[in-house]
Amino acid sequence: MSLGPGEGRRRDLRALLVDLTPLKASPEFARLWIGTSVAQIGAQVTIVAVGLHIYELTHSTLAVSLVALWALGPMILAGFVGGALADSFDRRIVALATAIVAWLSIGTMTLISFLGVEETWPYYALAALNAASATIMGATRGAILPKLLPPQLLPAAAALSGITMGLAITVGPAVAGVLVATVGVPWTYLLDVVLFTGAFLGILSLPPMVPDGERKAPGLGSVVESIRFLRTAPNVRATFIWDLVAMIFGTPRVVFPAAGALILGGGPVTVGILTASFAVGALLSGLFSGPLGHVRRQGRAVTLAIAAFGVFTALFGVVLLVTGLAEHGASPTSPVVPAIVLAGLALAGTGAADNVSAVFRTTILQAAAPDDVRGRMQGLFYVVVAGGPRIGDLVAGGIATLVALWAPPLFGGIVILGIMLTLLRLAPGFQRYDGHKPTP
């Protein structure tokens, strides 16, 4: 029976929208996803609130930047340690224990802020403890998902996770800004304490999640063994290398404040728009991710998505270059609205492309890595995610200082595009990776 034009269009639209099958196929995954979604909004609220609180106490931008610096080392260490723990013990227990530690760290931060503690080091320490705990919990959760869903549903599950993160990054900072301005920092922290309880919803409902195969005691030997595995797993290894290329050369966020002040105008408001644009792009690409579940050549999809990421990053640089030339080097007295819109669209494109890349990289990592090393691979994934953008910040800051504000995104985007086009020819094995027949 033929479909009418209206019904056909509705079916086409449904095919474009995110695939909700994982939520229907696995009640355990559905509860874990819902709980994680709620908790991640709270996490973004606290990230912004800590920065605003430290600035309120010190009036120093450097002091605010130290929040991330304090957390970086513990996050990297937690990535290695957490992955080893997830491959050695019941993953449900590991996730639950680290969720408790993360929740207690937020609760303690809330308590001392209500008590009026003004020394900054407790907030640095608690934020670092929270970040490390969240890293272990995230790595463990990533190792759990392939146990809950069949391989063909992992791309859709990754797309749903992308929606979660895009929504959290979009909503969390806005909520934090409003709450800090209206009810104060302590009550803003308290919101995260409440929202984080959502993380327990999914974890508590899981059955035992004991890793397959031989389990070894966590330690240096376990970490070294995972590195040896990477040497014999070119597809898994490629997901890390490709992502590092994108993050090292395509992280222009450090130029946002100066761009808002010196080129685009609008100051902090423009910085907020630029930051939100990336998240909105990721969110929209997640909402319209239905076709991604049908892609078999997932390695090629990763390469092309990162190439597109490079193109949009370069376009952002072009907007800054052209606007700066049009303003003749003088700081604008009011926001340059057309340029801000174009810059926002370019950054939304980077967010969308990055999310598509993340969907397939996550799927490859979860499907191709054997279960006995999956936790450690997820831990390494978090190390790359934590370290790559920090290196990218240093690269972008150095180029901006030596050349100009437009140079990091323009040059970086071109470098990314060139590397990806080269890898299309020089890494044929990864380009042929078949999502229906995953191999490490």
C-alpha positions in Angstrom: 0.0 0.0 0.0 1.4 3.4 -1.0 1.9 6.1 1.5 0.3 9.5 1.2 2.7 12.6 0.9 2.0 13.6 4.5 2.6 10.2 6.0 5.8 9.8 3.8 7.2 13.0 5.1 6.5 12.1 8.7 8.3 8.8 8.2 11.2 10.6 6.6 11.4 12.9 9.6 11.3 10.1 12.1 14.2 8.4 10.2 16.2 11.6 10.8 15.4 11.9 14.5 17.5 10.2 17.2 16.9 6.5 17.5 15.2 5.8 20.8 15.4 2.0 20.4 18.2 1.6 23.1 15.8 3.1 25.7 13.1 0.6 24.7 15.4 -2.4 24.3 17.1 -2.2 27.7 15.3 -0.8 30.8 18.6 -0.8 32.6 20.2 1.4 29.9 17.1 3.7 30.0 17.5 4.2 33.8 21.2 4.7 33.5 20.8 7.3 30.8 18.1 9.2 32.6 20.1 9.3 35.8 23.2 10.4 34.0 21.4 13.1 32.1 20.1 14.6 35.3 23.5 14.3 37.1 25.4 15.9 34.2 23.3 19.0 34.3 24.2 19.4 38.0 27.9 18.8 37.2 27.9 21.7 34.7 26.1 23.9 37.3 28.9 23.2 39.8 31.7 23.7 37.2 30.4 27.3 36.5 29.6 27.9 40.2 33.1 27.0 41.4 34.6 29.4 38.9 32.3 32.3 39.9 32.9 31.5 43.6 36.6 31.5 43.3 36.5 34.8 41.4 34.2 36.2 44.0 36.7 35.3 46.7 39.9 36.3 44.9 38.9 38.6 42.0 41.6 36.8 40.0 41.2 35.2 36.6 44.4 33.2 37.3 42.9 31.8 40.4 39.8 30.7 38.5 42.0 28.9 35.9 43.7 27.0 38.7 40.5 25.1 39.3 41.0 23.2 36.0 44.8 22.9 36.6 44.3 21.3 40.0 41.8 18.8 38.5 43.9 17.9 35.5 46.4 15.6 37.2 43.9 13.8 39.3 41.6 13.3 36.3 44.5 11.8 34.2 45.5 9.5 37.1 41.9 8.5 37.7 41.6 7.6 34.0 44.3 5.0 34.3 43.4 3.8 37.8 39.7 3.8 37.1 40.0 1.8 34.0 42.1 -0.8 35.8 39.5 -1.0 38.6 36.7 -1.4 36.1 38.5 -4.4 34.6 39.3 -6.0 38.0 36.1 -5.7 40.0 32.3 -5.7 39.6 31.7 -2.6 37.5 28.4 -1.8 39.3 30.3 -1.7 42.6 33.1 0.5 41.2 30.6 2.9 39.7 28.5 3.1 42.9 31.5 3.6 45.1 32.9 6.5 43.0 29.4 8.0 42.7 29.3 8.1 46.5 32.7 9.8 46.7 31.7 12.4 44.0 28.4 13.1 45.8 30.2 13.5 49.2 32.7 15.9 47.6 29.9 18.1 46.3 28.1 17.9 49.6 31.2 19.0 51.5 31.7 21.9 49.1 28.1 22.9 49.7 28.5 22.7 53.5 31.7 24.8 53.7 30.2 27.4 51.4 27.2 27.7 53.7 29.6 28.0 56.7 31.4 30.9 54.9 34.8 29.3 54.4 36.8 31.8 52.3 40.1 29.9 51.8 40.3 28.7 48.3 42.3 25.5 48.7 39.4 23.4 50.0 37.4 24.3 46.9 40.3 23.4 44.7 40.8 20.1 46.5 37.1 19.1 46.5 36.7 20.1 42.8 39.7 17.9 41.9 38.3 15.0 44.0 34.9 15.4 42.3 36.5 15.5 38.8 38.6 12.4 39.5 35.6 10.4 40.9 33.5 11.5 37.9 36.2 10.3 35.6 36.3 6.8 37.2 32.5 6.6 37.2 32.4 7.7 33.5 35.0 5.2 32.4 33.2 2.4 34.3 29.8 3.4 32.9 31.3 3.3 29.4 32.5 -0.3 30.0 29.1 -1.2 31.2 27.0 -0.1 28.2 28.1 -2.9 25.8 26.8 -5.4 28.4 23.4 -3.8 28.3 22.9 -3.4 24.5 23.7 -5.3 21.4 26.5 -3.9 19.1 24.1 -2.6 16.5 22.5 -0.2 19.1 25.7 1.2 20.4 25.8 4.1 17.8 22.2 5.1 18.9 23.3 4.9 22.5 26.3 7.1 21.9 24.1 9.6 20.1 21.8 9.7 23.1 24.8 10.3 25.3 25.8 13.2 23.0 22.3 14.7 23.5 22.8 14.4 27.3 26.1 16.3 27.2 24.9 18.9 24.8 21.8 19.6 26.9 24.0 19.7 30.1 26.5 22.2 28.6 23.6 24.3 27.3 21.4 24.3 30.3 23.8 23.9 33.2 25.9 27.1 32.8 22.7 29.2 32.3 21.1 27.8 35.4 24.3 28.4 37.4 24.6 32.0 36.3 21.0 32.8 37.2 21.2 31.0 40.6 24.5 32.5 41.6 23.1 36.0 40.8 19.8 35.5 42.6 20.2 33.0 45.6 24.0 32.8 45.9 26.7 30.2 45.5 25.9 27.9 48.4 22.3 27.2 47.1 23.7 26.7 43.6 26.0 24.0 44.9 23.0 22.5 46.8 21.2 22.1 43.5 24.0 19.8 42.2 23.8 17.8 45.4 20.1 17.2 44.7 20.6 16.5 40.9 23.5 14.2 41.4 21.3 11.7 43.2 20.0 10.9 39.7 23.3 9.1 39.1 22.4 6.5 41.7 19.1 5.8 39.9 20.7 3.9 37.1 23.6 2.4 38.9 21.6 0.8 41.7 19.2 -0.9 39.3 22.0 -2.6 37.4 22.7 -6.4 37.8 26.3 -7.5 38.8 28.7 -6.4 36.0 31.7 -8.7 36.4 34.2 -8.3 33.5 34.7 -11.3 31.2 37.9 -13.3 31.0 40.8 -13.3 33.4 40.9 -10.5 35.9 44.2 -9.1 37.2 44.8 -7.0 40.3 44.7 -3.3 39.4 48.2 -1.7 39.3 51.0 -0.6 37.1 51.2 -4.1 35.4 47.5 -3.8 34.5 48.0 -0.4 32.9 51.1 -1.6 31.0 49.1 -4.5 29.7 46.5 -2.2 28.3 49.2 -0.2 26.5 50.5 -3.4 25.0 47.0 -4.2 23.8 46.8 -0.8 22.0 50.0 -1.7 20.0 48.0 -4.6 18.5 44.7 -2.8 18.1 45.0 -0.3 15.2 41.3 0.6 15.1 41.0 1.4 18.8 44.3 3.2 18.7 43.2 5.3 15.8 40.2 6.6 17.7 42.6 8.2 20.2 45.0 9.6 17.7 42.3 11.1 15.5 40.7 12.8 18.5 44.0 14.2 19.7 44.6 15.8 16.2 41.2 17.5 16.5 41.6 18.7 20.1 45.2 19.9 19.8 44.7 21.9 16.6 41.0 22.7 17.0 40.5 24.2 20.5 40.1 28.0 20.0 38.1 28.6 23.2 41.0 30.5 24.8 40.5 33.3 22.2 36.8 33.8 23.0 37.3 36.5 25.7 39.6 38.6 23.6 37.5 38.0 20.5 34.5 39.3 22.4 36.4 42.4 23.6 38.5 43.3 20.6 37.0 41.9 17.4 33.3 40.9 17.7 32.2 43.2 20.5 29.7 42.4 23.2 32.3 41.2 25.8 31.1 38.5 28.2 27.7 38.2 26.4 29.4 37.3 23.1 31.7 34.9 24.9 28.6 33.1 26.3 27.1 33.0 22.8 30.2 31.5 21.3 30.5 28.9 24.1 26.8 27.9 23.8 27.0 27.7 20.0 29.3 24.6 20.2 26.9 22.9 22.6 23.8 23.7 20.6 25.5 22.3 17.5 26.3 19.1 19.4 22.7 18.9 20.8 21.1 19.4 17.4 23.3 16.8 15.7 22.3 14.4 18.4 18.6 15.1 17.9 18.9 14.4 14.2 21.3 11.4 14.5 18.9 8.7 13.2 20.9 8.0 10.0 24.1 7.4 12.0 22.9 4.0 13.1 23.0 2.8 9.5 26.6 3.7 8.8 28.9 0.7 8.5 32.2 2.3 7.6 32.6 4.0 11.0 36.3 4.7 10.7 35.8 6.6 7.5 32.9 8.4 9.2 35.2 9.5 12.0 37.8 10.8 9.5 35.2 12.8 7.5 33.5 14.2 10.6 36.9 15.4 12.0 37.7 16.9 8.5 34.3 18.8 8.7 35.3 19.9 12.2 38.5 21.3 10.7 36.5 23.2 8.0 34.1 24.8 10.5 37.0 25.7 12.8 38.8 27.4 10.0 35.6 29.3 9.1 35.5 30.6 12.6 39.0 31.9 12.0 37.9 33.5 8.7 35.1 35.3 10.5 37.6 36.8 13.0 40.1 37.7 10.3 37.5 39.4 8.0 35.8 41.2 10.9 39.1 42.4 12.3 40.1 43.8 8.9 36.7 45.5 8.5 37.1 47.2 11.8 40.6 48.3 10.8 42.1 46.9 14.0 40.0 49.1 16.3 38.0 47.6 19.1 34.3 47.7 18.2 32.2 50.1 20.4 29.1 47.8 20.0 28.5 44.1 19.1 29.1 43.3 15.5 25.9 41.3 15.2 26.4 39.7 11.7 29.9 38.6 12.6 28.7 37.1 15.9 26.0 35.2 14.1 28.4 33.8 11.6 30.9 32.9 14.3 28.1 31.2 16.2 27.1 29.2 13.2 30.7 28.1 12.5 31.1 27.0 16.1 27.7 25.2 16.0 29.1 23.3 13.0 32.2 22.3 15.0 30.0 21.1 17.8 27.9 19.0 15.4 30.9 17.5 13.6 32.6 16.8 17.0 29.5 15.0 18.2 29.2 12.8 15.1 32.9 11.9 15.5 32.3 11.1 19.1 29.4 8.8 18.3 31.5 6.7 16.1 34.7 6.8 18.1 32.7 5.7 21.2 31.0 3.0 19.2 34.3 1.6 17.9 35.9 1.7 21.3 33.0 -0.1 23.0 32.4 -2.7 20.3 35.9 -3.5 19.2 37.7 -3.6 22.6 37.5 -7.0 24.3 35.5 -6.9 27.6 38.6 -7.7 29.7 40.3 -4.5 28.6 37.3 -2.4 28.0 37.5 -0.5 31.3 41.1 0.5 30.7 40.3 1.7 27.2 37.5 3.8 28.5 39.9 5.2 31.1 42.4 6.1 28.4 39.5 7.7 26.5 38.9 10.0 29.5 42.7 10.8 29.7 42.6 11.9 26.1 39.4 13.9 26.6 41.0 15.6 29.7 44.5 16.2 28.3 43.8 16.9 24.6 41.9 20.2 25.0 44.4 21.4 27.6 47.2 20.9 25.1 45.0 22.6 22.5 44.6 25.6 24.8 48.3 26.0 25.1 48.8 25.7 21.3 46.0 28.2 20.6 47.3 30.6 23.2 50.8 30.5 21.9 49.7 31.0 18.3 47.4 33.9 19.2 50.2 35.6 21.1 52.7 35.2 18.3 50.4 35.9 15.4 46.8 37.1 16.0 43.5 36.0 17.5 42.2 34.7 14.1 45.3 32.5 13.6 44.7 29.5 16.0 41.3 28.6 14.5 42.2 29.3 10.9 45.6 27.6 10.8 44.4 24.8 13.2 41.4 24.1 11.0 43.5 23.9 7.9 46.0 21.6 9.6 43.1 19.3 10.8 41.6 19.1 7.3 45.0 18.4 5.7 45.8 15.6 8.2 42.4 14.0 7.8 42.6 14.1 4.0 46.0 12.5 4.2 44.8 9.8 6.6 42.0 8.9 4.2 44.8 7.5 1.9 47.4 6.5 4.4 45.2 4.6 6.9 43.1 2.4 4.7 42.5 -0.2 7.4 40.7 2.3 9.6 38.7 3.6 6.7 37.5 0.1 6.0 36.5 -0.6 9.6 33.1 -2.3 9.5 30.7 -1.6 12.3 28.9 -4.9 11.6 32.2 -6.8 12.1 34.1 -4.9 14.8 37.8 -5.7 15.1 40.2 -4.0 17.5 
